[in-house]
Amino acid sequence: MTLGKVVPMIIEQVKALIAKEFGVDGSKLSPATRLVEDLNIDSLDAVELMMRLEETFSFKIGDEEASTLKSVSDIVALVTTRTASHA
């Protein structure tokens, strides 16, 4: 599967995970959606989100790495990079 086909799938998976975890409408999420500013995610929410991402995509996210994830697109970029390196 090419990266051009994988990225849209990852975007949808990330949006669905965030929608379920935080009770938001997934159709209103976009890559530009900011976790803190737009979704009001606090530090505890962020930890829970990182745990769900780790479970869903089967890789660990370090604290420093987690602190760089500010938007849906940041998460998608991380997941894309990590899953591509394990393919």
N, C-alpha and C positions, 0 to 999 in steps of 0.2 A: 504494500500500500504506500502511495506517495505521500510526502509531507503535505501537499496541497489538499489531500483528502483527509489526512489525520487531524490537522489543525481545526477545521470546522467541527469535527467530532469531539475533540477535546474542549473546545469552547462550549458546546452544548452540555457536555458532562459536568464541566465546572459550574456553568449557570444552574443546572439542575441541582447540583450538590448545595450550592449557596441558597437557592430558593427553598429547598427542603429544610436545611439547617436553620435558616433565619425567618422562614415563613413569609418570604417575599414572592412576588409574581415574577417567575423566570423570564417571561416575555418582556419585562421592563428592564432586564439586565442587559448590558452590552459590555464589550471589552473595555470601554472607557469608564464603567461604573467603578467608583472609588469606595473602598471598604469602609473607611471611617466616615468620610464626609457624606457619602450618599446613602450608606446602609446603617450608619451609626453603630458599627461593630466596635466593641470595647476590647480591652486586652484579654479578658476571659473568653469572649466570643472568638477572638483571633486564635487562641490556643485550641479551642474546640474545632475551629475550621482547619487548622493545621493537622490535627489528629484525623479528621475525616479525609483530608486529602491524602495523608499517608496511608490510611486504610484502603482508600479507593484506588490509588495509583501504585501502591506497593513500593514506596521509597520513603526514606527519612528526610525530614526538613529540619535543619539546624536552626538554633535561635537567631543567629546572625542573618541567615538566609530568610527566615520568616519575617524579620523586621524590614526587609526590602520589599515585601509584597504589599503594595498599596492599592492595587486595582485588579479587576478581573483579568485584564491583559497581562499583568505581571504574573499572576498565577498560571495563566495559559502558557506563557513563555517558559516558566519553570517546568511545568509538566511536559511540554513539548520537548524541551532539551533533555530532561531526565529520561523520558520514555524512548526518545531517539537513541540515546547512548546505551540503552539496554536492549535495543532491538537486534 
